[in-house]
Amino acid sequence: MPQEISVSYQAVKSKVYKLIDAAVEGEKTDQQIRESLARWWKLIHPADRVVAQKYLLRVLEQSHISLNAMTHALFDANEANHPTATGHERLAKPEHEANSRSAAAF
């Protein structure tokens, strides 16, 4: 039986950032990322999963907000240089409220 892992906000953040980095670098596909997260989730003691889910959702939400902000900053910079640039309107504005989607799938 695999050894269970402890849960801390820093550990969750590290796991998420490693997976994001692997995706950006092309080292992992979306399917591999899902499988990796599922394996990691199974290592978390059931009593710790509520806290782990809370941390995971917080890290994912903040990552999403940050990526949206960077995307908007890029489009804003491009629009300043080229006022006729399009595509910015199609992007969602960063959300500052908690994600209401349930993570019960974990």
N, CA, C and O atoms as a MOPAC input file, in Angstrom:
PM7 MOZYME 1SCF
protein

 N      0.84500 1    -1.17800 1     0.00000 1
 C      0.00000 1     0.00000 1     0.00000 1
 C      0.89200 1     1.24300 1     0.00000 1
 O      1.85100 1     1.31000 1     0.76900 1
 N      0.59200 1     2.22200 1    -0.84600 1
 C      1.41800 1     3.42900 1    -0.89800 1
 C      1.34900 1     4.20500 1     0.41400 1
 O      0.33900 1     4.18800 1     1.11900 1
 N      2.43200 1     4.87200 1     0.71400 1
 C      2.47800 1     5.68400 1     1.92800 1
 C      1.64500 1     6.94000 1     1.73600 1
 O      1.72400 1     7.59600 1     0.69800 1
 N      0.84700 1     7.26800 1     2.74000 1
 C      0.02400 1     8.47100 1     2.66400 1
 C      0.89600 1     9.69700 1     2.88700 1
 O      1.90600 1     9.64000 1     3.59000 1
 N      0.49400 1    10.79500 1     2.28300 1
 C      1.27100 1    12.02500 1     2.38100 1
 C      0.54600 1    13.04300 1     3.24500 1
 O     -0.67800 1    13.01700 1     3.36800 1
 N      1.31600 1    13.93200 1     3.83700 1
 C      0.70700 1    14.99300 1     4.62900 1
 C      0.24600 1    16.10400 1     3.69800 1
 O      0.71400 1    16.22800 1     2.56700 1
 N     -0.66700 1    16.89300 1     4.19200 1
 C     -1.23100 1    17.96400 1     3.38300 1
 C     -0.87900 1    19.30200 1     4.01500 1
 O     -1.14200 1    19.53900 1     5.19400 1
 N     -0.28700 1    20.15700 1     3.22000 1
 C     -0.06100 1    21.53800 1     3.63200 1
 C     -0.35500 1    22.40600 1     2.41800 1
 O     -0.31800 1    21.94100 1     1.27900 1
 N     -0.64100 1    23.65100 1     2.67800 1
 C     -0.91000 1    24.57200 1     1.57300 1
 C      0.28900 1    24.61500 1     0.63500 1
 O      0.12200 1    24.59200 1    -0.58500 1
 N      1.50300 1    24.67900 1     1.19400 1
 C      2.71700 1    24.74800 1     0.38600 1
 C      2.88700 1    23.49400 1    -0.46800 1
 O      3.29300 1    23.58900 1    -1.62600 1
 N      2.58300 1    22.32000 1     0.08800 1
 C      2.70600 1    21.07300 1    -0.66400 1
 C      1.71700 1    21.03500 1    -1.82800 1
 O      2.06200 1    20.60300 1    -2.92800 1
 N      0.50200 1    21.48300 1    -1.58600 1
 C     -0.51100 1    21.51700 1    -2.64600 1
 C     -0.08800 1    22.49600 1    -3.73600 1
 O     -0.17100 1    22.18500 1    -4.92400 1
 N      0.36000 1    23.66900 1    -3.33300 1
 C      0.80300 1    24.67900 1    -4.29800 1
 C      1.96800 1    24.14800 1    -5.12700 1
 O      2.00700 1    24.35400 1    -6.34000 1
 N      2.89600 1    23.48300 1    -4.50100 1
 C      4.04400 1    22.91900 1    -5.20600 1
 C      3.59900 1    21.88200 1    -6.23500 1
 O      4.09800 1    21.87100 1    -7.36000 1
 N      2.67000 1    21.01600 1    -5.85700 1
 C      2.16700 1    19.98800 1    -6.77500 1
 C      1.49200 1    20.63300 1    -7.98200 1
 O      1.74100 1    20.23500 1    -9.12000 1
 N      0.64800 1    21.61800 1    -7.73800 1
 C     -0.05700 1    22.29700 1    -8.82800 1
 C      0.93800 1    22.98400 1    -9.75800 1
 O      0.83300 1    22.86000 1   -10.97800 1
 N      1.89300 1    23.70100 1    -9.19600 1
 C      2.85300 1    24.43100 1   -10.02900 1
 C      3.74400 1    23.48700 1   -10.82800 1
 O      4.10300 1    23.79500 1   -11.96400 1
 N      4.10500 1    22.34100 1   -10.25300 1
 C      4.89500 1    21.35300 1   -10.99700 1
 C      4.09700 1    20.81900 1   -12.18700 1
 O      4.64300 1    20.64100 1   -13.27600 1
 N      2.81400 1    20.56800 1   -11.97600 1
 C      1.98100 1    20.07500 1   -13.07300 1
 C      1.78100 1    21.14300 1   -14.14200 1
 O      1.80100 1    20.83400 1   -15.33300 1
 N      1.59000 1    22.38500 1   -13.73400 1
 C      1.45600 1    23.47300 1   -14.70600 1
 C      2.74100 1    23.60700 1   -15.51000 1
 O      2.69700 1    23.75300 1   -16.73200 1
 N      3.87900 1    23.55900 1   -14.83500 1
 C      5.16500 1    23.66600 1   -15.51500 1
 C      5.34900 1    22.52000 1   -16.50900 1
 O      5.82000 1    22.74000 1   -17.62500 1
 N      4.98500 1    21.30900 1   -16.11800 1
 C      5.10100 1    20.16100 1   -17.01600 1
 C      4.21400 1    20.33700 1   -18.24300 1
 O      4.59800 1    19.95000 1   -19.34700 1
 N      3.04100 1    20.91300 1   -18.06000 1
 C      2.14400 1    21.15600 1   -19.19300 1
 C      2.71300 1    22.22400 1   -20.11200 1
 O      2.70400 1    22.06500 1   -21.33200 1
 N      3.21000 1    23.31200 1   -19.53000 1
 C      3.77200 1    24.40900 1   -20.32800 1
 C      4.97300 1    23.92500 1   -21.12700 1
 O      5.14800 1    24.30900 1   -22.28400 1
 N      5.79800 1    23.08600 1   -20.51700 1
 C      7.00200 1    22.57900 1   -21.17800 1
 C      6.69700 1    21.44100 1   -22.15000 1
 O      7.59100 1    20.97200 1   -22.85500 1
 N      5.45600 1    20.99900 1   -22.19200 1
 C      5.08000 1    19.91700 1   -23.09700 1
 C      5.51100 1    18.55000 1   -22.60400 1
 O      5.54500 1    17.59200 1   -23.37600 1
 N      5.84000 1    18.45100 1   -21.32500 1
 C      6.28900 1    17.18300 1   -20.75600 1
 C      5.12600 1    16.27900 1   -20.37900 1
 O      5.29100 1    15.06400 1   -20.27500 1
 N      3.95500 1    16.86200 1   -20.17300 1
 C      2.76500 1    16.08600 1   -19.81500 1
 C      1.57100 1    16.56400 1   -20.63400 1
 O      1.40700 1    17.75500 1   -20.90000 1
 N      0.75100 1    15.60400 1   -21.02100 1
 C     -0.49400 1    15.92300 1   -21.70900 1
 C     -1.56900 1    16.20000 1   -20.65700 1
 O     -1.35800 1    15.97100 1   -19.46700 1
 N     -2.71200 1    16.68900 1   -21.10500 1
 C     -3.82700 1    16.91400 1   -20.17900 1
 C     -4.21200 1    15.61600 1   -19.47100 1
 O     -4.48000 1    15.61300 1   -18.26900 1
 N     -4.23800 1    14.52200 1   -20.22000 1
 C     -4.58600 1    13.22400 1   -19.63100 1
 C     -3.56300 1    12.81400 1   -18.57700 1
 O     -3.93800 1    12.32200 1   -17.51300 1
 N     -2.28700 1    13.00600 1   -18.85500 1
 C     -1.25300 1    12.66000 1   -17.88300 1
 C     -1.35900 1    13.51400 1   -16.61900 1
 O     -1.09600 1    13.03700 1   -15.51500 1
 N     -1.73900 1    14.75600 1   -16.78600 1
 C     -1.91700 1    15.63200 1   -15.62700 1
 C     -3.08400 1    15.14700 1   -14.77900 1
 O     -2.98400 1    15.10300 1   -13.55200 1
 N     -4.19200 1    14.78200 1   -15.42500 1
 C     -5.33900 1    14.25600 1   -14.67900 1
 C     -4.95800 1    12.98200 1   -13.92100 1
 O     -5.32300 1    12.80800 1   -12.75800 1
 N     -4.21600 1    12.09100 1   -14.59600 1
 C     -3.79200 1    10.84700 1   -13.95600 1
 C     -2.84900 1    11.11800 1   -12.78400 1
 O     -2.96000 1    10.48300 1   -11.73500 1
 N     -1.93800 1    12.04500 1   -12.95900 1
 C     -1.00100 1    12.39900 1   -11.89300 1
 C     -1.73600 1    12.95000 1   -10.67800 1
 O     -1.44400 1    12.57800 1    -9.54200 1
 N     -2.69000 1    13.83800 1   -10.92700 1
 C     -3.45900 1    14.41300 1    -9.82300 1
 C     -4.30400 1    13.34200 1    -9.14300 1
 O     -4.45500 1    13.36100 1    -7.92200 1
 N     -4.85600 1    12.41100 1    -9.91200 1
 C     -5.65500 1    11.32400 1    -9.33000 1
 C     -4.77800 1    10.42200 1    -8.45400 1
 O     -5.19900 1    10.01500 1    -7.37200 1
 N     -3.56000 1    10.10900 1    -8.91700 1
 C     -2.64100 1     9.30000 1    -8.10300 1
 C     -2.28300 1    10.03000 1    -6.81200 1
 O     -2.26600 1     9.43500 1    -5.73500 1
 N     -1.99800 1    11.32700 1    -6.93500 1
 C     -1.65000 1    12.13900 1    -5.77200 1
 C     -2.81700 1    12.15900 1    -4.78500 1
 O     -2.61700 1    12.03800 1    -3.57600 1
 N     -4.02900 1    12.31200 1    -5.30200 1
 C     -5.21700 1    12.38900 1    -4.44700 1
 C     -5.39400 1    11.10000 1    -3.64800 1
 O     -5.78200 1    11.14300 1    -2.48100 1
 N     -5.11200 1     9.96200 1    -4.26700 1
 C     -5.25600 1     8.67600 1    -3.57800 1
 C     -4.26900 1     8.53100 1    -2.42600 1
 O     -4.51800 1     7.76900 1    -1.49100 1
 N     -3.15500 1     9.25200 1    -2.48500 1
 C     -2.15900 1     9.18800 1    -1.41800 1
 C     -2.55000 1    10.00500 1    -0.19100 1
 O     -1.96800 1     9.83600 1     0.88000 1
 N     -3.51900 1    10.87800 1    -0.34300 1
 C     -3.94800 1    11.73300 1     0.76100 1
 C     -4.92000 1    10.95800 1     1.64300 1
 O     -5.88800 1    10.37200 1     1.15900 1
 N     -4.65000 1    10.96500 1     2.91600 1
 C     -5.51000 1    10.26400 1     3.87300 1
 C     -6.92800 1    10.82700 1     3.76300 1
 O     -7.10800 1    12.04300 1     3.68900 1
 N     -7.93200 1     9.95100 1     3.75200 1
 C     -9.31700 1    10.42900 1     3.61600 1
 C     -9.70000 1    11.52000 1     4.61400 1
 O    -10.48200 1    12.40900 1     4.27800 1
 N     -9.17100 1    11.46700 1     5.81700 1
 C     -9.49900 1    12.49200 1     6.81100 1
 C     -8.90600 1    13.85200 1     6.44900 1
 O     -9.38600 1    14.88400 1     6.91800 1
 N     -7.87200 1    13.85600 1     5.62500 1
 C     -7.21600 1    15.10500 1     5.22300 1
 C     -7.73600 1    15.66700 1     3.90300 1
 O     -7.32900 1    16.75200 1     3.48800 1
 N     -8.62000 1    14.94700 1     3.25200 1
 C     -9.05300 1    15.35500 1     1.91100 1
 C     -9.87700 1    16.63600 1     1.89400 1
 O     -9.83300 1    17.37700 1     0.91200 1
 N    -10.61600 1    16.90900 1     2.94300 1
 C    -11.39600 1    18.15400 1     2.98300 1
 C    -10.45100 1    19.34800 1     2.95800 1
 O    -10.66800 1    20.30600 1     2.21500 1
 N     -9.41300 1    19.28600 1     3.76600 1
 C     -8.43000 1    20.36900 1     3.80400 1
 C     -7.66500 1    20.42200 1     2.48500 1
 O     -7.42900 1    21.50500 1     1.94900 1
 N     -7.28000 1    19.26300 1     1.96200 1
 C     -6.54900 1    19.22300 1     0.69300 1
 C     -7.38600 1    19.82300 1    -0.43400 1
 O     -6.86900 1    20.56100 1    -1.27200 1
 N     -8.67400 1    19.50500 1    -0.45000 1
 C     -9.56200 1    20.05800 1    -1.47500 1
 C     -9.65300 1    21.57000 1    -1.35300 1
 O     -9.61400 1    22.28500 1    -2.35500 1
 N     -9.77300 1    22.05400 1    -0.12600 1
 C     -9.82800 1    23.49900 1     0.11500 1
 C     -8.56300 1    24.17200 1    -0.41100 1
 O     -8.64100 1    25.18100 1    -1.11000 1
 N     -7.40100 1    23.61700 1    -0.07700 1
 C     -6.13200 1    24.18600 1    -0.53600 1
 C     -6.01300 1    24.11200 1    -2.05400 1
 O     -5.58500 1    25.06900 1    -2.70000 1
 N     -6.39700 1    22.96700 1    -2.61500 1
 C     -6.29800 1    22.78900 1    -4.06400 1
 C     -7.16800 1    23.79900 1    -4.79800 1
 O     -6.72100 1    24.41700 1    -5.76400 1
 N     -8.39500 1    23.97100 1    -4.35200 1
 C     -9.28300 1    24.93400 1    -5.00500 1
 C     -8.76100 1    26.35900 1    -4.86600 1
 O     -8.87800 1    27.15600 1    -5.79600 1
 N     -8.18500 1    26.68500 1    -3.71100 1
 C     -7.62700 1    28.02500 1    -3.50500 1
 C     -6.44600 1    28.27000 1    -4.45300 1
 O     -6.34700 1    29.33500 1    -5.06300 1
 N     -5.55600 1    27.28300 1    -4.57200 1
 C     -4.39700 1    27.42800 1    -5.46400 1
 C     -4.84900 1    27.52800 1    -6.91500 1
 O     -4.34100 1    28.36200 1    -7.66400 1
 N     -5.79300 1    26.69200 1    -7.31700 1
 C     -6.28200 1    26.73000 1    -8.69800 1
 C     -6.97400 1    28.05400 1    -9.00100 1
 O     -6.79300 1    28.61600 1   -10.08100 1
 N     -7.76100 1    28.55200 1    -8.06100 1
 C     -8.44300 1    29.82900 1    -8.27000 1
 C     -7.43000 1    30.96500 1    -8.42000 1
 O     -7.53900 1    31.78300 1    -9.33400 1
 N     -6.45700 1    31.01300 1    -7.53100 1
 C     -5.46000 1    32.08300 1    -7.60100 1
 C     -4.61000 1    31.96600 1    -8.86500 1
 O     -4.23800 1    32.97800 1    -9.46000 1
 N     -4.30400 1    30.73800 1    -9.27500 1
 C     -3.55200 1    30.53400 1   -10.51600 1
 C     -4.35800 1    31.02000 1   -11.71000 1
 O     -3.82400 1    31.66900 1   -12.60900 1
 N     -5.64100 1    30.70400 1   -11.71200 1
 C     -6.52400 1    31.13700 1   -12.79500 1
 C     -6.59500 1    32.66300 1   -12.86400 1
 O     -6.50400 1    33.24800 1   -13.94300 1
 N     -6.75700 1    33.29400 1   -11.71300 1
 C     -6.81900 1    34.75700 1   -11.65900 1
 C     -5.51600 1    35.36200 1   -12.16900 1
 O     -5.53100 1    36.33100 1   -12.92900 1
 N     -4.39700 1    34.79300 1   -11.75300 1
 C     -3.09000 1    35.31000 1   -12.18000 1
 C     -2.88000 1    35.14700 1   -13.67900 1
 O     -2.40600 1    36.06900 1   -14.34300 1
 N     -3.22800 1    33.98700 1   -14.21400 1
 C     -3.07400 1    33.76400 1   -15.65500 1
 C     -3.97600 1    34.69400 1   -16.45700 1
 O     -3.56600 1    35.21900 1   -17.49300 1
 N     -5.20000 1    34.90000 1   -15.98300 1
 C     -6.10100 1    35.84200 1   -16.65200 1
 C     -5.53200 1    37.25100 1   -16.62700 1
 O     -5.59000 1    37.96400 1   -17.62800 1
 N     -4.97900 1    37.65700 1   -15.48400 1
 C     -4.39800 1    38.99800 1   -15.37200 1
 C     -3.23400 1    39.16400 1   -16.34400 1
 O     -3.10100 1    40.20700 1   -16.98400 1
 N     -2.39200 1    38.13900 1   -16.45500 1
 C     -1.26100 1    38.21000 1   -17.39300 1
 C     -1.74000 1    38.28000 1   -18.83600 1
 O     -1.19300 1    39.02800 1   -19.64600 1
 N     -2.76400 1    37.49700 1   -19.15100 1
 C     -3.31000 1    37.51200 1   -20.50700 1
 C     -3.88700 1    38.87700 1   -20.83800 1
 O     -3.64800 1    39.40900 1   -21.92200 1
 N     -4.63800 1    39.44100 1   -19.91800 1
 C     -5.21600 1    40.76800 1   -20.14500 1
 C     -4.13600 1    41.83600 1   -20.25000 1
 O     -4.25500 1    42.75900 1   -21.05700 1
 N     -3.09000 1    41.72300 1   -19.44700 1
 C     -1.98700 1    42.69200 1   -19.52600 1
 C     -1.32400 1    42.62900 1   -20.89500 1
 O     -0.96700 1    43.66200 1   -21.46200 1
 N     -1.15800 1    41.42700 1   -21.42600 1
 C     -0.56200 1    41.27800 1   -22.75300 1
 C     -1.44800 1    41.91600 1   -23.81600 1
 O     -0.96600 1    42.66400 1   -24.66600 1
 N     -2.74500 1    41.62100 1   -23.76600 1
 C     -3.64800 1    42.21200 1   -24.74900 1
 C     -3.74400 1    43.72600 1   -24.59400 1
 O     -3.82100 1    44.44900 1   -25.58700 1
 N     -3.73900 1    44.20400 1   -23.35900 1
 C     -3.76900 1    45.65300 1   -23.13900 1
 C     -2.52700 1    46.31200 1   -23.72100 1
 O     -2.61700 1    47.37700 1   -24.33300 1
 N     -1.36900 1    45.68500 1   -23.53400 1
 C     -0.12300 1    46.22900 1   -24.07900 1
 C     -0.16000 1    46.21900 1   -25.60300 1
 O      0.28300 1    47.17100 1   -26.24600 1
 N     -0.68700 1    45.14800 1   -26.17500 1
 C     -0.78600 1    45.06700 1   -27.63700 1
 C     -1.78100 1    46.08400 1   -28.18200 1
 O     -1.55400 1    46.67200 1   -29.23900 1
 N     -2.88300 1    46.29200 1   -27.46200 1
 C     -3.87100 1    47.27500 1   -27.91200 1
 C     -3.30900 1    48.68400 1   -27.84800 1
 O     -3.65600 1    49.52800 1   -28.67500 1
 N     -2.44800 1    48.95000 1   -26.88000 1
 C     -1.82600 1    50.27400 1   -26.78400 1
 C     -0.91900 1    50.52300 1   -27.98200 1
 O     -0.80500 1    51.65100 1   -28.46200 1
 N     -0.27600 1    49.46700 1   -28.45900 1
 C      0.60600 1    49.58500 1   -29.62200 1
 C     -0.15000 1    49.49400 1   -30.93900 1
 O      0.23900 1    50.11400 1   -31.92900 1
 N     -1.22300 1    48.72700 1   -30.94900 1
 C     -2.02300 1    48.50900 1   -32.15700 1
 C     -3.49900 1    48.62900 1   -31.78400 1
 O     -4.12200 1    47.61700 1   -31.46500 1
 N     -4.06900 1    49.80900 1   -31.81100 1
 C     -5.44600 1    50.02000 1   -31.34500 1
 C     -6.49400 1    49.16800 1   -32.04900 1
 O     -7.59400 1    49.00800 1   -31.52000 1
 N     -6.19800 1    48.61800 1   -33.21400 1
 C     -7.19200 1    47.82100 1   -33.92700 1
 C     -7.09500 1    46.34400 1   -33.58000 1
 O     -7.81600 1    45.53900 1   -34.17000 1
 N     -6.23500 1    45.95700 1   -32.65000 1
 C     -6.08800 1    44.54700 1   -32.28400 1
 C     -7.41000 1    44.02400 1   -31.73100 1
 O     -8.12800 1    44.73900 1   -31.03200 1
 N     -7.72400 1    42.76600 1   -32.05100 1
 C     -8.96900 1    42.15900 1   -31.57900 1
 C     -8.64700 1    40.91000 1   -30.77900 1
 O     -7.50500 1    40.44800 1   -30.75900 1
 N     -9.64000 1    40.37900 1   -30.13500 1
 C     -9.48700 1    39.15400 1   -29.37500 1
 C     -9.59100 1    39.36600 1   -27.88400 1
 O     -9.95400 1    38.44500 1   -27.15300 1
 N     -9.28300 1    40.54500 1   -27.42500 1
 C     -9.32600 1    40.85000 1   -25.99400 1
 C    -10.74000 1    40.70800 1   -25.44200 1
 O    -10.91900 1    40.28500 1   -24.30000 1
 N    -11.72200 1    41.05100 1   -26.22500 1
 C    -13.10800 1    41.02200 1   -25.76400 1
 C    -13.58700 1    39.60200 1   -25.48700 1
 O    -14.49400 1    39.40100 1   -24.67800 1
 N    -12.98800 1    38.61800 1   -26.14900 1
 C    -13.43800 1    37.24400 1   -25.98600 1
 C    -12.97200 1    36.61900 1   -24.67600 1
 O    -13.51700 1    35.59800 1   -24.25600 1
 N    -11.98900 1    37.20400 1   -24.03400 1
 C    -11.44900 1    36.63500 1   -22.81100 1
 C    -12.30100 1    37.00800 1   -21.60800 1
 O    -12.84800 1    38.10800 1   -21.52500 1
 N    -12.40000 1    36.07500 1   -20.69000 1
 C    -13.15200 1    36.33800 1   -19.46000 1
 C    -12.34100 1    37.25600 1   -18.56500 1
 O    -11.11900 1    37.14100 1   -18.47500 1
 N    -13.02900 1    38.15700 1   -17.91400 1
 C    -12.37000 1    39.02100 1   -16.93900 1
 C    -12.00700 1    38.17500 1   -15.72000 1
 O    -12.72500 1    37.22800 1   -15.40200 1
 N    -10.91800 1    38.49200 1   -15.03700 1
 C    -10.54500 1    37.72200 1   -13.84300 1
 C    -11.65700 1    37.74500 1   -12.80800 1
 O    -12.26800 1    38.78100 1   -12.54500 1
 N    -11.90400 1    36.58000 1   -12.23000 1
 C    -12.93600 1    36.45800 1   -11.20700 1
 C    -12.27600 1    36.59400 1    -9.84600 1
 O    -11.20300 1    36.03900 1    -9.60900 1
 N    -12.91100 1    37.32500 1    -8.96600 1
 C    -12.35000 1    37.51300 1    -7.64300 1
 C    -13.17700 1    36.82500 1    -6.57200 1
 O    -12.88500 1    36.95000 1    -5.38300 1
 N    -14.20700 1    36.10000 1    -6.98300 1
 C    -15.02200 1    35.37800 1    -6.02800 1
 C    -14.62100 1    33.91800 1    -6.05500 1
 O    -14.06500 1    33.43700 1    -7.04300 1
 N    -14.89700 1    33.22600 1    -4.99200 1
 C    -14.56100 1    31.80800 1    -4.90200 1
 C    -15.29700 1    31.03400 1    -5.97800 1
 O    -16.43000 1    31.35600 1    -6.33300 1
 N    -14.64400 1    30.02200 1    -6.48300 1
 C    -15.22700 1    29.16300 1    -7.49400 1
 C    -16.32100 1    28.33200 1    -6.83600 1
 O    -16.06200 1    27.63200 1    -5.85700 1
 N    -17.52800 1    28.40200 1    -7.35800 1
 C    -18.64600 1    27.69600 1    -6.74400 1
 C    -18.76200 1    26.26600 1    -7.24100 1
 O    -19.59400 1    25.50700 1    -6.74500 1
 N    -17.94200 1    25.88600 1    -8.21200 1
 C    -17.99800 1    24.53700 1    -8.75200 1
 C    -17.50800 1    23.54600 1    -7.70100 1
 O    -16.48600 1    23.77300 1    -7.05300 1
 N    -18.21700 1    22.48500 1    -7.54200 1
 C    -17.85100 1    21.47400 1    -6.55800 1
 C    -16.68500 1    20.64400 1    -7.05600 1
 O    -16.58700 1    20.33600 1    -8.24300 1
 N    -15.82500 1    20.29500 1    -6.15900 1
 C    -14.69400 1    19.43800 1    -6.49400 1
 C    -14.93700 1    18.03300 1    -5.95300 1
 O    -13.99500 1    17.32200 1    -5.60400 1
 N    -16.18800 1    17.64600 1    -5.88800 1
 C    -16.53300 1    16.34100 1    -5.35100 1
 C    -16.00500 1    15.20800 1    -6.21300 1
 O    -16.02200 1    14.05500 1    -5.78300 1
 N    -15.53900 1    15.50600 1    -7.41300 1
 C    -15.01900 1    14.47700 1    -8.29700 1
 C    -13.71000 1    13.90200 1    -7.78200 1
 O    -13.25400 1    12.86900 1    -8.27200 1
 N    -13.10500 1    14.54900 1    -6.81300 1
 C    -11.81900 1    14.06000 1    -6.30200 1
 C    -12.03800 1    12.84500 1    -5.48400 1
 O    -11.08200 1    12.27400 1    -4.96000 1

